[in-house]
Structure formats: C-alpha cells, structure tokens
C-alpha cells in the first residue's frame, strides 16, 4: 500500500465525515420543515379512510374528496378553538378578572379557608409562601408575553404549511411513497414498496385507534364532570382527554388541570365543605377512568392496531421518553411499528426479528 493510497483513503474518510456533518446540520436547520412533513403525513394517514369513503361510496372525484376532507378538518379545528372560548370566559368570570374588588375579596376568602383547613392539619401555609420569591416571577412576565407572541406567529406559519402539504399528500396518496422510494438503494424498491404499504395500513389503524381512545376518555370525563355540575364540562373533558396523547405524562397533567378547573368553577362556594369534597370525588372518577383506559382500552386498541404486545408498547414508550423526552414518547409506537415492518421484510430469518414480528 503506497503513501498516495493511504492519503487518498484518509481524504475520502474526511470527506465522508464532512458530508455527514453537513447533512446533520442541514437536517437540524430545517427541523421545522421536517416536523411539518411528519404532521402532514400523519394527517394524510388519518384522513385516508374518509377520502376512500367519499370516493368509493359517494362517488366523489379525487380532488373534491380531498377538498371536502380538508374543509372537514378545518371545521373541526375551528370548532375546537371555539369550544375553549366559553371556558376562558367562564373562568374569567369565576375568577372575577374584570372586577378587582370582587377578585380581592374572593382571593382573600378562599386563601383564609385554605390556610384554616391546612392549619388544622398542622401545615403552616404562610411560612411556606414566605420562602417564594414572587418578585423574580413577575419580572419574567414580559419575557413570557414575548414568547407567547412568538409562538402564535410560528403556529400560524406552521398551520398554513401543514395544511398546504397535507392537501398534496391527500390528493396524491403515492406522493410521499415516491419521495421515500427515491432514497432507496436500487434492487430493493419492490420490498420497500411492500413495507411502506403495510406501514401505511398499520399506522392508519393506529391513529384511528388513538381517536377511539380519546373519545372513550372524553365520554368518561364528561359524565364525571356533569354529575358534579362543573361548568363547561365538555370542554374540560375534551382538553384532559386530548392530553392523553402524551403517554403516562399527559394523564398526570390532565389530572392537575381538571383539579384546578373544577375548583375555580366553584370558587364562590366554601372550600372545606364544598370545593374540596367535590374535587376529591372528581379525582376519584378521573382515576377510575384512567384505570379503565390503562388496563382495558389501551391494551385492546393498541395491540389490535399495531400488532404489538402491550408490554412491548410500554417498554418502547419508556425508551422513547428516555431518549427524546415527550416527543419520543409520542412518536415511539409509530416508529417502532414502521421499524418492525421493515425488519420483517429484510431480516425475516433472524430469530429476534421473527419473535417480535410473528403477529404482523
């Protein structure tokens, strides 16, 4: 081996490393676009059954079916936004945000009731509050408002981008597949094409399963809140059910949110005799709904839609959370399902692969 050959090898290796670095940096720089593409792909998978129904049963032309589905999506999004307006207004009235004197009286009364209650349990609320630096918290308000305005701007751009991309993904169901196939090595196109079709079917069922899960929880939460006469029960129930899209963490956030909104809805009542018992009963109902979801709805829905054992799903979600946090927990099951399909197609004789893909 000559010095020239070694030098060429080193230069080639450095070129490859540089190319990988540039590619990674490029992907990092356009991460927002990648997220838009992923969300659009998910929406196209979810809406595919609707488009098929409109085309096959109602004989809609392809473009009309897609446009009708897009209007349905926009209508649902608008409806969701409008749902939260009464909740915000109701909470504003409950907290007397527009009446300073009444707000002060309510806060003083509720604070007195809380301190009295916890004092009877041996907890000094006042001494705990003295340790909180409120001034530093108020100084963060301008930064928070700037962040909110920036987030709203980004959300508007993101919403338009997702809808625009989704339209073409739904109009041409093969568009995403063709884009992926251009990156596939020669000679493996047929096997990858078969894998992608299987992945599309499984993920469509998975996302529909998520909608079914959220709907079941929404019904349970609504019944619980209506029983105890909580205002805007439907909106609160939907918001808490929607948080279950975040595995394990979402239900905890939903529990805190439901507890707070239940208490503020009845802020004019006595804390010890009315607010605390009612909130406790609601939390018990919330816990029962979560137990039903965790031990009945989730295992049945997910095992049927992804062809995976419930223990597999649990471990994959935990691993995804450890690697990528909340995003990893949300995307763990779809990515694992896609990986299983590809492994079965290309490594079907491997003992481990054969074991985890036997139900596919």
Phi, psi and omega in degrees: 000123183276165179296327180294320179296317179297316180297319178296321179296318179296315180297322179295317179297317178296322177297319179296315179298319178296318178298318178296317180298315179297318179298314180297317179297319179297315179296323177295321182292329182253028184300328178297318179296319179298318178297318177300317180297318180295314179297318179297319178297319178297316179298321179294326177291319181294320185275353182303317177299325179294315180297319178297319179297315181295324182282320186271318183273318183260001176059035176287141168299157185304310182297318180294321178297318180293314180298318179298318178295321178297317178296324176297317178298314179296322177297318178295318179296316177297318179298320179296318179296316181294333179298326186276347179296312177300325179296315180297316180295319181294317178295325177297317178292319181298322181270000178055046183296335183260002180231096189298316182298315180293322177300315180297317180296317180297316181294319179296317182294313182292325180292320178297318179295320180294313181296322178297317182295311183287333175296323178294341178262005178084019180247123180267099183294321183298317181293328178290321181291332180296336181278355182268130179270091183289329183299316180295330179290319180293328180293341180274354184298312178303318178297322179296317180296320177297321179295320179296315179297319177296320179294322178296319177297314178296323180296320179296314178297317180296320180296314179298317182296316181296316180296319180296312180293320181300322181303314182285327175295321180284325181292318178240097185295343181266357185297311180296319180297317179297320179298319179290321184295335178293340181265355185275136179301151178297143179094347180244009185299317183298316181290321177293322179298318177296319179296317181297322179295318178296317179299317178302315181294315181294317182290326175299315178294323180296312182292325174294323176298322176299319179297320178297317179299313180298321180296317179298313178296321179301317179295315179299311182298319180298315179300315181299313183291323179292324179302322183262012172067034179282133179292147180055042183300321183296317181293314179298317180297318180294317181298316180292324177293322181296328179295343179289355172296336175269107185301138173065312180283319182305313178300327178292317177297318178299322179296315179297316181297314180296322178298312182296312183293326177294321180289316182289337177292336181240036187294338181281350181273171179289135185293310188286322185265340184240301187294310184297312178299317181298314179297322179296316179296320178296320179294325175296315177298320178298318179297318179298317178298320179293322178296318177298318180293316185289325186254356179231295187296306185300308181302319182292310184295311185288321180293328179284324186274326183254356181058038180234149178289145179306325178293322175303311182299316180300312182294320181295319179295317179298315180297317178300321178294320179293326183278315188231014178070216184298318179302318179297322179294322181288321186266356187300311184294312177301317180294320179294320179298314179297319180296319179298317180297316180294318179297321180294324182288324188252339181229044187294338182273349178293138186297316181292314179299318180297327181289316185275348182245016186293336182267355181283000000 
